[in-house]
Amino acid sequence: MNIIIEQSKIFTSVIGAQPYDNNKIYRLINYCIETEVDNHLLLYNYLTKELLSLSENEKKFLINATFDTDSELIKKLINAWFLVPVDFDDCAFSDQVCNLVKAFNNKREITNYDILTTTDCNARCFYCFECDTIKKNMTKETAIAVAEYIKKKSQKKKIHIRWFGGEPLYNVEVIDIISKHLIDDGINFDSTMTTNGYLFNDEVIKRAKDFWKLHSVQITLDGKRESYNRIKNFIYAGDAYSKVTENIGKLLDNNIGVVIRLNIDKHNSSELFDLVEELAEKYREKKGCMIRPAMLFEDTGKYKFIRSDEERNNLAVDVKRLRQRIKELGYSRNSVLLNNAYKTNRCMADSKNSVMILPDGNLGKCEHHLEDKLIGHISMDPEIIAWKEYIPRTETCKTCKVYPTCFKLKDCQSNNSTCYDFEREEIVEAIKEKMEYTYLRKLDREM
């Protein structure tokens, strides 16, 4: 048995090893995810974050074992929480671990900032959840105040900024102002951006790399040229698709990573299969590009809709097929190494370490709530309050492999109390890809 990724240090600190009891019968914990690579069995404990590799003989032994066998392999798996007693309450244990980790790691420093430079945009997507939001631009004075707020809150910790909008590049001046003040004040920071990519050019990309410390962007493509231009409906005349895809290439050439998000729905699902082939050919000589399909949110934008279960399941099949093709082409977002960082929240909404800064200096916790659920203003130095109310556990949770990181917030528009099989399957398949990639990368390093 080889350890590919060690158990999370914080889990080890708050829980420790499970003692072996020869009077008990054991089983695999629900959170053990398995996949095979090169005749080796990979076991990943989604709760403890440990990744193991078992040889072919160990794999055969494990398959035939009743887990009451007095063997060194079984004892090690019990100590590492891969095996638990048959009457063990996996969900209760996961909740206990999460609460202990939160108490043990109760940091209050704000290290993650979502900064909206504007709520205005140069595109007019029919599905945009901000379509009815009042349009506001951050002023120079507010940008200076934002930089001062970050400086006061940073406490010499490295901070992470996500530039957001509207379209963040629609008000590029305030990005310059905030970045300059942070650099002048010696604040250690980096940034990412969610953008439609239209307003990048050579000069902006140079500033982004050297001055904004931008290391990656997310850009959405909704289809091939004709569909993209129709759906984005930019305020400018001309071929926006060519401009945006050219800008993606320029970003990659400057070592700024690009995650291409493919918004998928029944109106464009078949076309996206052709699009990924086109993108793979276009960027095949470049590094740092990932492609990620995602279903459009329901009940948002100008044309609100609710999918039937049949529509949702059909679309899930398309998403799965599309992800598989993206993986085959080498552009999967899951081609990244697993790590043993411990996650105890869903997003910035239920994190004490994250805050959203709106163009007028108001503070919020979710980009889907730009005019309500606000928590204060940068001028008032408020206590950052995280959303705390979660949807209660259901029967499905008892056997769910990804329960340890499933935090369904009651106020969240992007999830509800319904758990769909395809959602869980997607997460598990993504984890298996990362397990395989991490294992193979370790083999490469050792050769």
Order of alpha helices (4+ residues) and beta strands (2+ residues): beta-alpha-beta-beta-beta-beta-alpha-alpha-beta-alpha-beta-alpha-beta-alpha-beta-alpha-beta-alpha-alpha-beta-alpha-beta-alpha-beta-beta-beta-alpha
